[in-house]
Amino acid sequence: MVQNFYRIVAIVNQIILHAFQDTMLKTTSIADNSAANRLLKLWAVRYLPDLTSFSQQGDQFPAADLIDTASPAGRTKTIETVKRVLSISCEVAGIEATSLYSYIPNIVQLSETRRIAQSANQVYEQVLNIYSQHQPPNHFLKFIDSSPDLFARLAMPFFVLPAITRLAESLEPTLLSLQQEYLQSDDPRAIGFLTSQFHFTTREITKQLNPYEQVLLMPYFRFVEEQVCIPWQRVCAAASGHLTNSPMFALVEALLPRCHEIAERTYYRAVQDYPNHRSRQGELNHPVVARSTLRDLIMVQGYLWLSLLEENLSPIEQELLPLCVMVFPSVGVKWELVQHMLHLLIEETIAQVSTAQKQLLLPYARSLKELFGNGKVNF
């Protein structure tokens, strides 16, 4: 297994600098057709507020607090709170990311850290601007405090992120510029620094928010983190080449809403199998590690779906594999664990589809696992 890993590294090192020019965020145009629009709606639904924590507390559902926080005045207050801590949060995140990747010689100098923090600051400023323009929910919803399910059904349309493509397009120039900062590094492992910058910044900001503010603003922050490393736009763009009755499109359309569930089931199984694993970020069951691991598992699914819709393995072979090989072992994630989680992810994904869809998925699943160096696969 170790020899197989180093064989992969040797191959990847030959193509890594070229490959990373085409990874992660790309300028993407999405055609206006039925297939693409259906996936766009599913993509947007990923960023609905998670109200389950309130309904599980056993107390009266805080509908009034949520509506007040989502009102123009409430959003203004939230934005003021974030702006007070934004600069320092970005700087702290940059320092922490630098520490995490300190094994890379001269990954960023102090002046670069500050410049990158300023660029990240601009991204969050744009997010706050969009958040301020969000349509407020109807005031009467604050009186629905006895039925969380009813509140969710009536209020959720007001909590959906604005047109997902507009949000992506508004952030794209700044994100591309920030990404370029890392692509200029002599060591391609520095690309992992970018997701860490946003991950740590979001964590620092949310510490200053009350639970209602966290629930409403977190979808925007999660969108930014995912926009950096998960090819959602490209998946939607690839869907435009299919009819809505295409078996491959139907497969991806069925899996996309379940991606978080698949990631969670995979993660919890991995924690049971590797209870003592510890990376540079901490133990596998640590909340911070859990969140980043779930994001990474969703990223793998995104690249798998992109390959399915494009009907080739290039996104996995030329983008996902180099990223994983260079970043995960570098931050102390054992390659054995990466392979094991990939195996679990494939199992959980296959369990979600019909027999006919399984036949479409299996060739790509086998190739995905083989590319990650696990040899022959038996399902």
N, C-alpha and C positions, 0 to 999 in steps of 0.2 A: 504493500500500500504506500509506504514512504517513497519507494523508488518510482512508483507511478505518479505520485505528487510532483516529484522533482522533474520527471519527464514532461509533465504539463507545464511547469514553470519555465523549463528550457524552451519549449515551443512558444509559449506566450511571450517570453521576453523578446523574441524575434519580431513579433508583430505589435507589441504593446503600445509603442508610441504612435503608430499609425491607427491602431484600433481606437484609442481613446479620443482621437479627433472626431469620431463618429458616435461616441457613446452618450448616454444620459439625455440631456435636454437638446431637442432639435426644433428648428422652425418647421412647423407642420401645418399644411392646409387641409381642412376637412371638408369634403364635398357635402352639399346639402341634399342628401337622399335618405330614404327610409331606414336603411340599415345603420348608417352612421348616426342618424338622429336617435334611434332607439338605444344605441350604446351610449351616446352623450347623456341621455336621461339617466341611465343606470350609473354612469360615472358621477353625475351630480348628486344622486341619492346617497352616495358614499359619505357625503359631507353634511348630513343632517345631524343636528345636535343629539347627543346621547342623554336621554332623560331617565334612563333606567335606574340610575343611582338615587334619584329623588323618589321614585315609586317604590323602592325597596327599603326606604328608611322607616316605614311604618307610620310616620306622622302625616299630617295633612299635606296633600300635594301643593307645592309652593307656586301655584299658577300666577298669583298676583306679583310675586317677586320676579318671576321670569318675564312677564309682560312688561313690568316697569323697567327691567334691565334692557329689554329689547326695544323700548320706546326711543324716540330721538334723544330725549334728555338722558336716558339711561346709557345709550351708546356713547353720547358725548362724554359722560362721566368715565366710562370704561376707557375711552380713547385717551382722555387726560391722564388717567392712571398709567396706561401703557407708555405714553410719551415721556412721563417723568422717569421711567426706569429703562427706557429703550436703549439709549446709548451705552449705559453701563452694562446692561444685559448682553449686548452684542460684544462688548469688549471682554467681559468675563467668559463668554462662550468661546471667543477666539483664543483666550489664554488656556482654557481647559482643553480645547481641541488641539492646540499646540502641544500641550503636555501629553495628551493621549498619543500623538504621533511624534513624540520627541525622539524616537528611535531612528527617524528619517533625518539624516544630516541636513541642517539648514532648510528645513521644510518651509518655514517662513521667518523672515526677519521681523524685528519689532515694528519697523515702519510699515511692512507689508501687512502685519496683523491688524494694525490700526486702519489701514486703507480697506482691508477686507471687511472689518467690522463696520466701517462707514457704508460700504456697499450693501451689506446685510441690513443695515439700518434703513436704507432706502427701500428695500423690499418690504419691510414691515410697515414703513410709512405708507406705501402704496396699498397694502392690505387694509390698513386702518382707514384710508380714504374710501375704499370700496365698502368697508363695513359701515361707515357713517351714512352711506347712501342707500343702505338696505331698507326696503319697505317695512314700516313698522306693523306689527300685528294689530288686529282689531282690539280696542280697549275692553270690550265685553268679555273677552276670553279670560281675563283675570278672575272672573267669578266662577270659572269651572274648576273648582279645587277638590271636588269629591271623586272625580273620575279621571285618572291619569291617561287612560286609553282614549277617552273622548277628547281630552285636551290635546293629545298628540295628533289625533286625526284632524282636528280643526285648526291647530296652530302650525303644524309642520309646513304647509304651503308658504307661510310667511318666513320660515327659517331656512328654506332652501337657498343655497348660494345663488347669486345672480348668474345670468347666462355664463355657463362654465367656460365657453370658448372666449368670451370677452374678458373674463377674469384671467385666463391663461395668457391671452395676448397682451394684457396690460402689464403683466409681470415679466413677460418674456425678455424684453431688452435688458433689464437689469440682471435677471438670472443668467442670461447668456454671457454678459460681461463678467459677472462674478465667477461663473464656471471657467471662463478663459484664464482667470488668474491662476487656477490650479493646473490647467492643461499646459501652462508654460513651465511648470516645474520639471526639473530633470528626472525626478523620480515619480513615475505614474501612480505610485501608491498614494500620492498627495491628493488624488481625486476624492478619496474617502473623507478627506478633511471637510469638504463642502457640506455633505449631509450632516456631519457632526456639528458644524457651525450653526446650522438652523435648528438641529435637535436640541443643542444646549441653550441656544437663545430662547427658544420657545419655553423650555423648562424654567429658565430664570424669570421670564415674564409672567408665566402662570402662577408663580409663587406669590405674586402681588395682587392677584385677582380673587374675588370672592367666588363661591361655587357657581353662581348663576352667570357671572361674567365668563368663567372658564368654559362652561357648557356652550355658550353662544359664540365665543370667539375661537374656541379650539378648532372647529371645522376649517376655518380660514388658515390657521397655522398648519394644520395637517395637510391642507391642500398644497401649501408652499413646500413642505418637506417632501411630499410625494411627487410634486412637479419636478423636483430636482433629479429624482432617481427612478421613477416609474413611468414607463412610456404610454400613459393613458391616451394622450392625443394621437399618437401613432397607431394605437389599437383602433381607435375610432376611425381614423383615416383609412386604415387597412380594411375596415368593415365596409367602407363605401364601395369596394370592389366586388361585393357579394350581394346577391338578392336576399331578401329576408327569409325566403324558404330554403336557402342554401344550408345543407347539413353542417358545414363548418361554422357558418355564422350562428346557427341555432345552438351549437355546442358552446361557443364563447358567450353567447347571450345567456345561456343557462348557468354558466360558471361565474360570471362576473359578480352577480349579487351575492354569491356565496364565498367570495374570496377571503373575507375576514374570518368567517367561520372555519374555513379550511385551514387558514393560517393559525388560528387559535388551537384547533384540535392537534395540528402538527406540533406546535410549540409545547403544549402540555404533555404530549407523549414524549417529546425530547427531554423535557425536564425530568420525567420519571426515569428515562433511560440513562441520562447523564446528570445525576443529582449533584455531583461534585465538580462539574466543569466550571472553570473560572477564566474569563478573558481579562484584558486590560481594563475593561469597564466594570467588571465585577462578576458575581455569580450569575448563572443562567436564570435563576428565579428572581433576581433583583428587578424591581419595577422598571427601572431605566433600561436595563438590558432586555426585559420583556418587550417593551415598546419598540425598541429599535429592531429586535428580532422579528416581531410581527410585521413591521414595515418591510424588512428584507424578504420575508416569506411571500408577501404580497408582490414585491418587486419581481421575484422569480416567476410567479404566476402571470404577471403582466407580460414578461418576455416570452413565456410559453404561448400565451394567447396571440401575441404579435406574430410569432412564428407560424401558428396555426392559420391565421388569416392571410399571411403572406405566402403560406405554403412553402416555406424554406426555413432552414435552421440558422441562417446568417445572424439574426439578432442575438441568438443564444451563443453561437460559436464566436462571433467577432466582438460582442459587447458584454453580455452577461458573464461569460466564463472568465475573460481577462479581469473584469472588475472583481469578481469573487476570489480568484486566485491571488491577486495582488493585495487585496484589502483584508480579507478575513484572517488568514494566518498572521498577517502583520499586526493585528490588534489582539493577538492571542487566542483566536478562535481556531481550535484544532480542525484540520481538514477532514479528519475522521468524522467529526460532528457535522460539518457541512454536508458531507456525503450521506450521513444517516438522516439528517433532517430533510434532505432532498428525497430520499427514499420514502420517508413518512409522508411528505407532501404529495408525492405521486400517488401513494396509496389512498390518501384522503380525497384527492381529486377524482380518481377513478371511481371511488365509492359514491360520488355525487351524480354520475352520468348513467344513461341507459346503456344497454348492451350494444346497440348500434353505434352510439356515440363513443363507446369505449374503443371500438375498432378504429375510429378516426384518431383518437387520442393516443393510443398505445405506441404507434411508430415514433411519434414525437417525444413521448415520455421516455421510451427506451433510449433514444438518441441523446436526450437531455442527460440522462443518468450516465450513459457511456462517455459523453464529453467531459463529465466531471470525474472521470477516472475510476468508475466502479466496475469496469469490465462487463461481463455478460450479465444480463438482467433476466430474472425469471419472475413472472407475475402469476 
